[in-house]
Amino acid sequence: MNIGFIGAGKVGCSLGKYLTFNQHFLSGYYSRNPESSASAANYTGSRQFLDLSELISSSDIIFVTVPDGAIASVWDEIVRFDISGKIICHCSGALSSSVFSGIRDHSAYGFSVHPFLAISGKFDSYQDISKAFFTIEGSAEKIQEVCKLISDMGNSYQIIQADVKTKYHAAAVFASNLMIGVMDGAAQLLKECGFTDEQAEKALIPIISGNIQNAIEKGTTKALTGPVERCDTGTVKGHISALEDSDLKNLYVEASKQLIKVALRKHPDRDYEELKNFLEICD
C-alpha cells in the first residue's frame, strides 16, 4: 500500500523513515510549509507534494501527523476530496479516531495509531520506534490491516477503544512527562541543600537510571525500596515536615499514597494503616 503523510514534523519524519526502513512504500509528504515537506521527502526518499489532492489520490493510507489541535482542521480539508476506501490515521495519544468526524459517510476508515514513545527529533529518532509499543483504535472493518502494518515491522501493539484514549494518554504522561517533573523536584531540593546545578545532575543520574533499570528488569513491585516500602512512618513524617513550606509537599504526599498500593502488593501482610492515615491528614 502507498503511504502518504500530511505534516512533516518530528512524528511524520520519524515514522515515515521507519516505514521505509521496513520496506514500506511512501508516496510522500504534503505540508503547509513546503520546506518541511521537501526536507521530509528527501530524508525518506519519497516525493514532495505541493497539492493536497495529489497526495490523497496517490496514497492508500494517509497519516495526519500535525499537532493535535490542527488535526480536525486538516480533516476538514481532506474531506473535500475523494477518500473512498482510504485509511486515514493520526498519531495523537490523546485523541481518538472520532476526530475524523463523519468519515463513514465518505466510505473511508479512521484510526488512531500511537507509538507509546517520546519522539524527540525529526532526523534521529526513527530507530527508537523499533522499541515502541503501539496502540491502535478505529474502524473495525480495516483494523486488521492496520495491525498487520505494525506487526510486519516487528512492533507489539494493543487494540483499545475510543472511550479510554484520554486515560491511556494520561498513562503516557505519567510514564514520561510527569517523571521529568518529579526529577526536577529532586534537583530543586538538592539545590536548596547547597548543590550546584551540575552537582545535582551528577548526584541524581545514578539513582534515577538505576531505579528505572530495576523497574524495567524486575517490575515496579519488586523494584520498590525506601521509607514507604519499609513502612517507616517516622522518616516520612520528617520529610513532610521538611517540605512544609515547599510547593513539592503535595507531590510527595500523593506519590507516597500511590507507593503504599505498590508496597502492599510486595508485602501484603505488612500493616501500612498508620502511614496511610497520616498521609490522608496531610492533604
N, C-alpha and C positions, 0 to 999 in steps of 0.2 A: 504494500500500500504506500502511496505517496503521502508524506507527512509535511505539512506546512506550519509555519509559526507566524502569528500576529503578535509582534512585540519582540524586541531583540536585546533585552536586558540580561541580567545575571542568570535567571532561570531559563530563559529561552535559548541563550547561547550554550549554557552548560548541558541542558537536556538534549538539545539538537546535536551537539558534538558526541554525547554519549550514545545517542541513537545511531549515528553514522559509524561510530566505533564498533557497534554491534551489528553492522551490516544492514541497517535500515536505510531506506532511500528518502532523502529530504527533497521536497520540491523547492523549498526556500523560505525566505523571510520577507514580511512586509512590516514596516514601521512608519509612524508619522515623522520620525527622524530618519531621513534617507541615509545619513552617515552611519547610523546604528545598524540598519538592515544590510548595508553594503559590507560593514565590518563582520557581521554575523555570517553572512553568506560566504565571505572569503574564508572565515575561520572554519566553517563546516564543509567547504567545497560544494556549496549549493548555489541557488540563484537568488538574486535580489529582485523583489517585485516592487514596482512603483505604483501599481494599480491593485487595489484590494480584490477586485472581482477576478483578476487573473490568478492571484494566489488561490482563491477559493475554487475556481474551476480546475486548477492544476493539482488539487490536494484531495485525498480521500479522508484523511484525518487532519484536523486543524487544532493546534494548540494555541489558546489565547493566553499568552504569557506577558500580560501587562499588570500593573499594580491592581490590587483588589478593587479599589474604588473606581477603576476605569473599565472593569470587565463588562458591566451592564451597558455602558455607552458603546463599547466596541460591538457588543452583541446587537445593539440597535442598528449598527451599520451593516453587520453581516447579513441580517435577515432581509435586506433589500435585494439580495441576490439569490440565485437558485442553490439551495443547500440540500436538496432532496437526497437521501441516502448517506449523507456525510456524518461523520463522527466529530463532534465539537467538544473539546476538552479545555478545562482550565486547571491550573496547578495551585490554586489557593487552598490553604489548610482550613481557613475559617468559613469559606462559602461552599454551599452545596451546588449541585447541578441545576437547582431551581433558578439560579441567576439567569439561565438561558430560558427566559420566560416564553411560553408558548411554542417551544421547539417541536413538539409533536405535530403542531399544525403545519409545520414546514417539512414533515416526513424526515426529520433528522434526529440525531441521538446525542444527548448531552451527558457529559461526565465531569466529575472532579477526579483528577489523578494527581495525588500529592506525595512527593518524596518526603519521608519523615527525616529531614536533614536540613541543616543550615547551609545554604549555598552563599558563599561569601564573595566570589569573584566571577567575572564573565569568562575568563580565559584560563583559569587554573583550578576549577572545581569539578570538572566533568568526571574525573576519575573517582572522586569521592562518591559519586552516585552509585557506583558498583556496590557500595556498602549500605545503600539506603533501603529501608523497608517502605513500601508504597501502600497507600490506601486508595481504594477505588470505590466510587459511588456514582450511580447513574442509571441509564436506561437498561432495563432487564434484557431487551431484545439483542443488544450488542455487547453486553458486559463481558461475555467470554472472549470476544475478540480483543477487547482492551486488556483483559487479564493475560491473554496469550502474548500480547505485545510486551508486557512487563516480564512475564516468566521466561520468555525467549531470551531476555537479556541476562537471566540468572538472578533476578531480584525476587525476594519474597514480597508477598502482598496480602492484604486483608480487604475483603469487601465490607463496607459499612453502609449504614442507612443515612439518609439526608438529615434526619432529626437529631443525630448525635454529632454532627460536624462541629458545632461550636464547642461541645465538651471535648471532642477529640483534639481540637486546636488548642484548647486550654492545657491539655496534657503536654503538647509540644512546647508550649510556652513555659510550663513548669520545668521541663527537662532541659530547656535551652536558655531562654532569656532570664527567667527568674533566678536561675543558678548564678548568672552574672551579678544580679543584684545582691545575692547573699555573699558572694565572693567580695564584692565591693564593700559591703558592710564589714566584713572581716578586716579588710585593708584599712578602713576608716578607724576601727578600734585600735589596730596596731599603731597607726599614726598618732592616735591620742595617747598612746603609751610611749611615744618618743621615736618611733621608727620613721625613717625617711620613706619616700615612695619606693625607692629601689630596694631598701631593706625589707619592706613589707612584701614586695613581689617575690624576692628570694626566699623569704620565710614561708610564704603561702604555697608556692608551686609544688614542693614535695608532698605536703599534706593533702592538697587538693587532688593532685594526679594519683597519689597512692590510694586515696579513698575511692575515687572514681574507678580505678582499676580493680579494686577489691569488689566493688558493687557489680562490675561487669563480670568478673570471674565467679563470684560466689552468690550474687543476688543481694538485694537490699537488706533482707532479713539477717542473713549470716554476716554481712559486712558491717552491721551497726555496732558501734562502740560508743563510749563516752558516758557522761553522768546520767542521762536519761535511761540508757540501756542498763546501767548499774543500779538504777532506782536511787540515785544519790541526791535526795531532795535538798540536803544542806548546800551542796555545791550549786544546784540550780537556783536556790534562793539567793545565794551570794551573787551569781551572775545577774539576776534580775535587779537586785539592789544596786549593783554597779551600773546598770543600764537605766536606772530610774528616770534620769533626765535626758535620755537618748531617744532619738526617733527610731532606733533599732529595737527598742524593748518589745513592741508588739510583734515584730517579725520573729524575735527569739521565742516568745510565748507561743505563737501559733505554730511555728515549726516544731517546737517541743511537743505540743499536743499530737501532732502527726507522728512524731517519733515514738510516742507511747504506744500507738497502734502497732508499729513495727516491732517494738520491744516485746509486746505481748505475744506476738507470733513467735518470737525467738525464745521467750521464757513464759509460757502460758501458766505456769504455776507460781510466778512471782507476783507479789501484791504491789501494784502501782497506784492504788487508790489515793494514798496521801499525796503523792506527787500530782496526780490528775486533779484532785480537788484544789491544791494550791494554785495550779496553772489556771483553773477556772476563775478564781477570785482575782487573778492578775489582769483580767481584761479591763 
